[in-house]
Structure formats: structure tokens, C-alpha cells
Amino acid sequence: MKIEGKHALVTGGAAGIGLEITRALIAAGASVLVVGRDRAKLDAIRNATARVETFAADLADARERERLLAHISAASPPLDILVNNAGTMQYFALTGPDAQDRIDRELALDLHAPIHLAIALLPRFLERPEAAIVNVTTGLVYAPFGNTPGYSAAKGGLHAFTRSLRWQTRNTRLQVVDLLPPAVATSLTARYDGPKISPDKVAAALLDGLRTGREEVRPGHTKALYAMSRIAPGFIFRALNKQADKVPLD
Ligand SMILES: NC(=O)c1ccc[n+]([C@@H]2O[C@H](COP(=O)([O-])OP(=O)(O)OC[C@H]3O[C@@H](n4cnc5c(N)ncnc54)[C@H](OP(=O)(O)O)[C@@H]3O)[C@@H](O)[C@H]2O)c1
């Protein structure tokens, strides 16, 4: 795909990995609609960057997602790229009194929101000369953390949904990309003290994947994690969970 001149929607595009994806798309000549809740962060990216528009919405709420979709329908230019990046990762015990509520909230943002946006935008994307849907999952789909049950369920589900979407659109011009970052130095991993890469490296890998037509983009340690999960799945699952067990539960 040629990035220059494309119009992208990046959810959670004003912080962390999403911010670097926004910057990389802009540097490559695209325009970006950035969605998030924090208006101060949205204003900061809009004021600092040409070709950026913003829209404040809580994507965990289906009505807010409908409001965003109405805004997209009314606006121009038409979208060519959707980056489903907004997400949260919570460490909690399944025996806690609020475990079900926490799972529901996490599934709403990390699973239902990206699926909702992808399905709603799909008909329009299929009419574009070139288009891409990028779902940001995680290298942990190969070895999920036991102490982040909502995240593990959501990302595993989104990884599988992404494969379904790719299969059903295989004879179209739509590129369906799964971006599977390793641990990245953002606020999401503040309490995890394993090795982390910088978010700009993840964004650079995604841009490269979009340009070269990759289906799964595995930056940094995710490549090794993928290989290990095939060779010694039990070993890598236990090793990663020993590291993750050091993070206190909420
Ligand atoms: N960091 C990692 O190690 C890592 C590894 C693998 C995958 N990932 C994935 O990468 C994605 C980005 O994570 P990150 O590390 O960049 O996290 P982050 O720094 O915490 O950023 C999360 C982004 O999501 C937005 N967001 C959170 N809740 C939202 C909501 N309810 N509605 C709309 N936007 C919301 C935030 O914006 P507002 O606060 O303004 O809403 C923020 O822009 C996530 O899907 C995450 O699972 C991260």
C-alpha cells in the first residue's frame, strides 16, 4: 500500500503506541483522525501536527462508537485505513467480587470496539482503491498472561477475528493486518519490569508491513516469542507468566 495521501483513523492515537503510529502515518504523507477520551492529549497532537483531526469518545461505550461512526460518515475525505489500537490491560484475580464487571469492561474496549468499527466501516473500505484494517493485538496471543484474564480473552479473540476478516475479504483489495507488539514502554506496561522496546519501533514496523503487504507484523521480541510458542509452548508460557506474576494484582 502507498501511505501518502491516505486518510486514517487511529483509535488511542494521542498516546503510547497509537501516538507513534499517528506520527509515522503523518510523516509518510497521510492525514489522521485521532480518537481518544483525554481532550488535553487530543488537543496537544492536533496543535502540534499538520493533517491531524481529533474526536473525543469513550470507545468502550457502543453509543459513543455510533457517534464516531456518524461523524465519519458526515466527514471527508473518506477513510482508507483503520487502526484499532485503543486498549487497556488489567491485572486482577478471577475470584474478586468485581471480576465479571472487569472482564465485561475490558472486552468492551479491547474486543467489541475494534470488531464494531471494522464491521461498520467494511462496506466503505471495500469500495476504496486501496484500504487497510489494522488490529493491534499482542505477542501475548502466543503465550497469554494468566493474571490479565480480560486482556488475554480480548486479544486472543481479536487475533482470531482478524483471521476471519482476512479470510472473508481475501479476494478484495482490503489489507487486513494484525500488529502484535512485544512489551513496549508505554503507560500500559508501567508496572511490568521485563524488557521493553520503544513505541516508535512498533510504528515503524507497522508502516513497513503496510507498505509491503504483510498480514502479521511481529516487531522486536514477538518474532522470538512466535518461534518459541511453536517449539516449546509450555516452557515459554511458564517463563513469561513467572515474570508477569511479579506485577501486583489490582
Ligand atoms: N504497551 C505494550 O507493551 C503493548 C504490547 C502489546 C500490545 N499493546 C496494545 O497496544 C495498544 C496501545 O497500547 P499502549 O501501550 O500504547 O497503551 P497506552 O499508552 O495506555 O495508550 C492507550 C490508548 O488507548 C486510549 N484509550 C484507552 N481507553 C480508551 C477508551 N475507553 N476509549 C477510547 N480510547 C481509549 C488512550 O487514550 P485516552 O486515555 O485519551 O482515552 C490511549 O491513547 C493496546 O491495544 C495494547 O493492548 C501494547
The ligand as an SDF file (V2000), in Angstrom:
LIG
                    3D

 48 52  0  0  0  0  0  0  0  0999 V2000
    2.4900   -1.4460   25.6790 N   0  0  0  0  0  0  0  0  0  0  0  0
    2.6220   -2.7250   25.3850 C   0  0  0  0  0  0  0  0  0  0  0  0
    3.5390   -3.4020   25.8920 O   0  0  0  0  0  0  0  0  0  0  0  0
    1.7120   -3.4030   24.4080 C   0  0  0  0  0  0  0  0  0  0  0  0
    2.0680   -4.6780   23.9560 C   0  0  0  0  0  0  0  0  0  0  0  0
    1.2180   -5.3260   23.0710 C   0  0  0  0  0  0  0  0  0  0  0  0
    0.0560   -4.7260   22.6370 C   0  0  0  0  0  0  0  0  0  0  0  0
   -0.2560   -3.4880   23.1030 N   0  0  0  0  0  0  0  0  0  0  0  0
   -1.5020   -2.8910   22.6180 C   0  0  0  0  0  0  0  0  0  0  0  0
   -1.2260   -1.6540   22.0120 O   0  0  0  0  0  0  0  0  0  0  0  0
   -2.3610   -0.8010   22.1270 C   0  0  0  0  0  0  0  0  0  0  0  0
   -1.9080    0.5480   22.6590 C   0  0  0  0  0  0  0  0  0  0  0  0
   -1.3630    0.3540   23.9440 O   0  0  0  0  0  0  0  0  0  0  0  0
   -0.3170    1.3650   24.5980 P   0  0  0  0  0  0  0  0  0  0  0  0
    0.7590    0.5450   25.1910 O   0  0  0  0  0  0  0  0  0  0  0  0
    0.0250    2.4460   23.6530 O   0  0  0  0  0  0  0  0  0  0  0  0
   -1.2010    1.9010   25.8040 O   0  0  0  0  0  0  0  0  0  0  0  0
   -1.3920    3.3740   26.4100 P   0  0  0  0  0  0  0  0  0  0  0  0
   -0.1220    4.1390   26.3380 O   0  0  0  0  0  0  0  0  0  0  0  0
   -2.0280    3.1490   27.7330 O   0  0  0  0  0  0  0  0  0  0  0  0
   -2.4360    4.0280   25.4020 O   0  0  0  0  0  0  0  0  0  0  0  0
   -3.7510    3.5530   25.3280 C   0  0  0  0  0  0  0  0  0  0  0  0
   -4.5160    4.4240   24.3580 C   0  0  0  0  0  0  0  0  0  0  0  0
   -5.8530    3.9330   24.3070 O   0  0  0  0  0  0  0  0  0  0  0  0
   -6.7450    5.0220   24.5320 C   0  0  0  0  0  0  0  0  0  0  0  0
   -7.9150    4.5530   25.2680 N   0  0  0  0  0  0  0  0  0  0  0  0
   -7.9200    3.8740   26.4500 C   0  0  0  0  0  0  0  0  0  0  0  0
   -9.1770    3.6530   26.8510 N   0  0  0  0  0  0  0  0  0  0  0  0
   -9.9820    4.2070   25.9010 C   0  0  0  0  0  0  0  0  0  0  0  0
  -11.3860    4.3000   25.7450 C   0  0  0  0  0  0  0  0  0  0  0  0
  -12.2310    3.7780   26.6550 N   0  0  0  0  0  0  0  0  0  0  0  0
  -11.8750    4.9390   24.6550 N   0  0  0  0  0  0  0  0  0  0  0  0
  -11.0330    5.4820   23.7480 C   0  0  0  0  0  0  0  0  0  0  0  0
   -9.6920    5.4120   23.8280 N   0  0  0  0  0  0  0  0  0  0  0  0
   -9.1770    4.7810   24.8940 C   0  0  0  0  0  0  0  0  0  0  0  0
   -5.9550    6.0130   25.3800 C   0  0  0  0  0  0  0  0  0  0  0  0
   -6.4440    7.3340   25.1820 O   0  0  0  0  0  0  0  0  0  0  0  0
   -7.3440    8.0840   26.2920 P   0  0  0  0  0  0  0  0  0  0  0  0
   -6.7390    7.7940   27.6200 O   0  0  0  0  0  0  0  0  0  0  0  0
   -7.2830    9.5070   25.8570 O   0  0  0  0  0  0  0  0  0  0  0  0
   -8.7030    7.5200   26.1540 O   0  0  0  0  0  0  0  0  0  0  0  0
   -4.5640    5.8670   24.7930 C   0  0  0  0  0  0  0  0  0  0  0  0
   -4.4090    6.7050   23.6810 O   0  0  0  0  0  0  0  0  0  0  0  0
   -3.3460   -1.5230   23.0520 C   0  0  0  0  0  0  0  0  0  0  0  0
   -4.3400   -2.1630   22.2800 O   0  0  0  0  0  0  0  0  0  0  0  0
   -2.4770   -2.5630   23.7270 C   0  0  0  0  0  0  0  0  0  0  0  0
   -3.1810   -3.6950   24.1300 O   0  0  0  0  0  0  0  0  0  0  0  0
    0.5410   -2.8100   23.9700 C   0  0  0  0  0  0  0  0  0  0  0  0
  1  2  1  0
  2  3  2  0
  2  4  1  0
  4  5  1  0
  4 48  2  0
  5  6  2  0
  6  7  1  0
  7  8  2  0
  8  9  1  0
  8 48  1  0
  9 10  1  0
  9 46  1  0
 10 11  1  0
 11 12  1  0
 11 44  1  0
 12 13  1  0
 13 14  1  0
 14 15  2  0
 14 16  1  0
 14 17  1  0
 17 18  1  0
 18 19  2  0
 18 20  1  0
 18 21  1  0
 21 22  1  0
 22 23  1  0
 23 24  1  0
 23 42  1  0
 24 25  1  0
 25 26  1  0
 25 36  1  0
 26 27  1  0
 26 35  1  0
 27 28  2  0
 28 29  1  0
 29 30  1  0
 29 35  2  0
 30 31  1  0
 30 32  2  0
 32 33  1  0
 33 34  2  0
 34 35  1  0
 36 37  1  0
 36 42  1  0
 37 38  1  0
 38 39  2  0
 38 40  1  0
 38 41  1  0
 42 43  1  0
 44 45  1  0
 44 46  1  0
 46 47  1  0
M  CHG  2   8   1  16  -1
M  END
$$$$
